[in-house]
Amino acid sequence: MFRTALVLVVAGWFTVASSSVRADPPGLKTLAIGAAAPDFQLPGVDGKDYALKTFADAKLLLVIFTCNHCPTANAYEKRILDLHADYKAKGVALVAISPNDPKAVRLDELGYTDLGDSFEDMKLRAKEQKFTFPYLYDGDKQEAAKAFGAMATPQVFLFDRERKLRYVGRIDDSDVKTPTSHDTRNALDALLAGKPVLVETTRVFGCSTKWADKQADAVKSLEKWDMEPVKLEALDEAGVAKLVKNEGKKLLVVNVWATHCGPCVAELPEFVTMNRMYRRRNFELITISIDDPEKKAEALKVLQEKKVAATNYISTVAKQDKFADLLDKDWQGPLPYTLLIAPDGKIIYRKTGAIEPLTVRRQIVDVLGRTYASKGK
């Protein structure tokens, strides 16, 4: 099951030297201008190990702390790729490092993503987005993040030929609107021209680094959600017809199941995970049992055991063919059956049989959006 979770709360505007961000390790300080680049030994998603000396031949070294889950980091992925493409031939080495402990996250902090910050998920993101630069994992010990004083994702550290820090801060001044101050590019251009960087530090914005001491909070959140009440209501013909029209604003994920269907019961925890991830947005999980209504207690027991605190129905439509016609005429009858229904009633995804969870999560965030430009969704 997709169990890792990451804090999705924007920490707000704060200076890179700030020590007021909650959960930072004691004494954490962002590297000062003029400081030497810390050494590191980290694995990359390409199967290679990287260290500071790996980039010894580069004129400049641009280290960007970023991650998979953060909406702000997602908004900057294309710009990071562009930075690498535009400055590689000029002798600039760009390396991205994910500082987050994937066990220190809550599922409800993953509402804008289909992937967490585990090393395996990083490999998937790099392949999907065609990263052309090294993408390194620091989540196990977070030694690089502590050495650099990485406060947020994304955060830039630019070093000169002698590997002294000459710029630290943001990439530019806007994640989802047109930037007016291209701070990292300005710093790169100045150093490449042999000139001093005019603005050496800028405030960063994005998602705070997820330090290991938040693991206990992530566990407590699961325990709390497991205690949520689970209910099961009847759904008649009129109810099915209204459901599929989806006249509200929410994206509906509808899972049809039954207690006698082994794959149905086995995949219910995946839907629970998705519900905990996305329910703070315009999203609703709906399960529909097609067990005989006389077996309502049995169906409810399964839902309770699987902690399915969602909108749960049991169909009271007399014939299954009628139920299928009302729900989706393309459904041939086998279970489990899953639909994604957009707010206009359009079915944007349908799957007979067990789902591939990542595929469904991608469909969800493709609709809801991956950045704060889609915050209302």
N, C-alpha and C positions, 0 to 999 in steps of 0.2 A: 504494500500500500504506500501511497505517496504520503509520508509521515513528516517530512521536514517542513519547517515553517520559518519565515523570516519577518522581522519587523518591517511593516509597510508604512509606519508613521513618519512623516517628514519631520525631522528634528527642528526645522525652522532655520532662520538665518542665524549663524553664529560665526565668530572669527575662528580661523584655523588654530589659533592658540588657546581656544576656550577649554576650560577644564570642568565646565558645568554640565556637560552632557551626561545624562544618567547612564550607569552601567559601564562607564569607561574604567579601565584598570587604574588603580591608585597611581598617581604620579604621571599619568600619560600626558605627554606634550608633543605637539607637532614639531617636526624637525625645523630648526631655525635656519634662516637664510645664511648661507656661507658654510653650513655644516657639510661634512663629508657624507657621501651616499653610504647607507648601511649595506653590509653584505647580506646576502640571502642565499638559501639553497632550497629551491621549490620545484615541484613537479609541474609540467605543462600538460595541457590536454592533448598534445601531439605525441606523448609518450617520452619526451625528453626531459631532462633535469636542467634547470637554469640557475645561474649564479651571477653576481655582479660582473665577474670577469668574462662572462659569456659575451658581454656587450663592449668589451675593452676597445675595439676598433672604431666605435662610433664617435663622431664629433660631439654629439649631445645625447643624453639619455632621458627619455620621457617615460616616467613611471605613472601609470594611472590605476588607482584603486577603484574597482568597479565590481559589479556582480550581476547575476541573472535576474533576480526578483524585483529589484527596485524600479518603480516607474520612472524616476528621474534618470537612472542609469540606462533604462531602455530607450528613453528619449534621446540619449547621447550616443547610442551605438553607431549610428550612421556617421556621426561627426568624428568619432574615434577612428573608424575605418578611413574616413577622408584625411584625417591628420596623418595617419600612417602612409597613405597613398601619396600625399602631397609632399611629405618631408623625408621619406625613406631615401630617395636619390640624393638628398642634400646632406646625408650623413647622420640623420637622426634615427636612433633606435627607439622604438616604442614597445613597451611591455605592459600588459594589463595583469593586475593581481586581484583576486577575490579574497578579501580579508575575513569573511564571515564564517562563524561556526554554524553549520547547518542544523545542529541539534539545539541551538539556542533560539529557536524561532517558533512562532505560533501559527497555526493554520489560518487563522483569521487575518494574518498579516501577509497573506499571499494572494490577495484579491485581484491583483493586476498581472498575474503571471501564470504560466503553465508549467514552469520549472522552478525548482528550488536552487539552493546554492551548493549542493553536494558536488563532489568532483565529477561524478558520472553525469550529472545534469549540466555541468559546465562543458563537458565534451559534446553533449547534444546541442547546446546553444551555439558553440563555436562552429560546429558543422552546419547547423541550420542557417546561421548568419554569415557564413563564409569568412570567419575571422582570418586575417592575413598576418596577424601579429601573435606573439606568444601570449597565452592566457594561462596564468599560474594559480595554483591552489594553495592558500595559506590558512585554511580553515581548521586544520588539526591542532596546530600549536599557536598560530597567530603571531609568530615571532616577528615576521616582517612588518605586519600592521603595527605592532607595538614599537618597533625600532624606528619606523617612519613617523609614527604618531598619526596614523590614518583615522580621521574622525568621521568620514562619511563616504558614501559612494554616490557619484564619482568624485574623486579628489586627485589633483595633478601635482606631481613633484618633478621639476625639470632641473637637470644637472648639466654643468658645463663639461668641457673636455677634461678638466682635472677632477671631475665628479664632485664639484661643490654645488650645493643647492642655490639656484638663482631665481627660481619662481616656485610658489606653492599656492594652490587655491583651486578655483573653478576653471572649467574649460571656456565658458563664456557666461554672459549674464542672463541667459534665459533658456530654460529647457524646452518649453512648448511654444513660445512665441519667437518672433524673429529677433535674434541677438543684436545688440547695439554695441557691445564691447567684446571683442574677440581676444580675451586676455591671454590664453595659451599661445595662440598664433602670434600675438604681438611679442610675447616673450621669446618665442622661437626665432622670429625674424630678427629681433634685436641681437641675440647671441650669435646667430649665423653671420650677421653683418659686423661682428666685433664690437658691438655697442652695449652699454649697460641696459639692463631691463628697467624701464621707467616705473612700472608698477610690479613690485616683487611679491606681494601677497594680496590675495583677495578672499572675501568671504566665500565659503562653500555652502551649497544647499543640496539636499537629497536625503537619502536614508542613512541614519546613523549606523556605524559599524556594529555588528552583532557579536558581542563578546561572549565567551563561554559561560560566564557566570549567570547568564539568563536561561540556562538549560532547565533549571528547576521551575521557572515560571512557565516554560513551554509544557512541561509535564503536568503542572497544576491546571493549565488551561484544558488539557485533554480530560483530566479527571472531572472538571466542572461541567464540560459539555456532555460527558457520559451520564450525568445526573439529570439532564433535561428530560421533561416528560415526552412520551411518545404516544400519539393518538392515532386512531383509525376511524374514518368516517365513511358513510355510504355514498356512492356516486351513481346516480341514475342516468337515463338517456339524456335528459335535459342538461345535466351537469357535464357530461362528456362533450356534448355539442358546444356548450359555453366555453369549456376549457380550451378546445382546439381553436376557437376564434381568437383567443388571447387578446382581448380588447384593452388589457392593461399595458403598463410600461415595462414589465419584466420579461426577461428571457426565461422561458420555461424549459427545464430538463425533465422529461417524462419517462419514467421507467416502468414498464409493465412486467409483472413477475407473478410467481405463485409459489406456495410452500413446497409443492411436489417437484419443483424445478431446481435441481442442484446448482447449476450455474447461476441461476437467479439469486439464490441465497448467498452464494459465495462472493458475488460481486457487490452486494449491498454496501459493505464497508467503503468501497471506492466512491460510491455516491455520497456517503456520509462525509468523507474527506472533502469532496467538491463543495458540498453544502456549507461546510465550515469555512472553506476558503472564500467563497463568493457571495454568501448571503447578505453581506453588508452592502452590496451593490444591487442593481436592478436584476435580480436573479432569484429564481425559485425552483427548488427541487420538488417534484411531485412523483410519488410512487402510486401505482394502481395494481392492487392484487386482483387477479381473476379467479381466485379460489371461490368455491361455493360460499355464498353469504353465511351459510350455517357454520362455516369454519372460520368465522371472523376472529374468534378468540385465539385460534391457532396461528392465524396470520399476524395478529397483534403481538403475540408472544415472540415470533421471529423478529419482528420489527424492533421490539424492545430489547431483545438480546443483541441485536446489531446496532443499537443506539441511533435508530433512524428518526431523529427529531426534526421531521420535515412535514410537508403536507401529504398525508397518507390517506389513500382511498381504497375501498374494496368495491368492485363493480357489482351493481345490482341489476344490470341489464340482463334480461332473461336469456338471450342467446348470444354466444360468443361471436357469431358472424355479424350480428347487429352491432355489437360493441366495436368490432374491428372496422366496420363500415363508418361508424361515427368517428372513431379515433383517426384512422388513416387507411384509406382504401388500398394503398400499396402494401399494407401488412398482410403477409400470407398466413400468419397464425402462430409460427414457432415462438418459443420463449427462450430467453428474455428478449424484450423489444424496447428500444430506446429511441426517443425523439427529442430534438431540440426545436422549439417553436418560438419564432420571433414575435415581437409585440404586434405585428400586423397579421398574425396567424399563419405566416409562411413557415413550412417545415424546412429547416436549413440543414438538418442532419437526421438520418434514420439508420438504425443498425439492428439487424436480426442476429441474435446470439450474443455472447459475451462481448462487452466493449473492450477497446484498447484505451485505458484511462487517459494517456497523454493525448491521444487524438481528440477525445472529447474535451479535455481542458483547453486544447488549442482552439477548438471551435468556439468555446465559451469566451476566451479572452479576445479572439478575433472580433467578436460582436461587441463585447463590453469595452474593449480598448485596453492598451498596455501602459498608457502614460496618464499623467494628471490632466492632459487635454480632454480626456474622456471621464473626468471625475464624476460627472452627473450620471453616468451609466452604471 
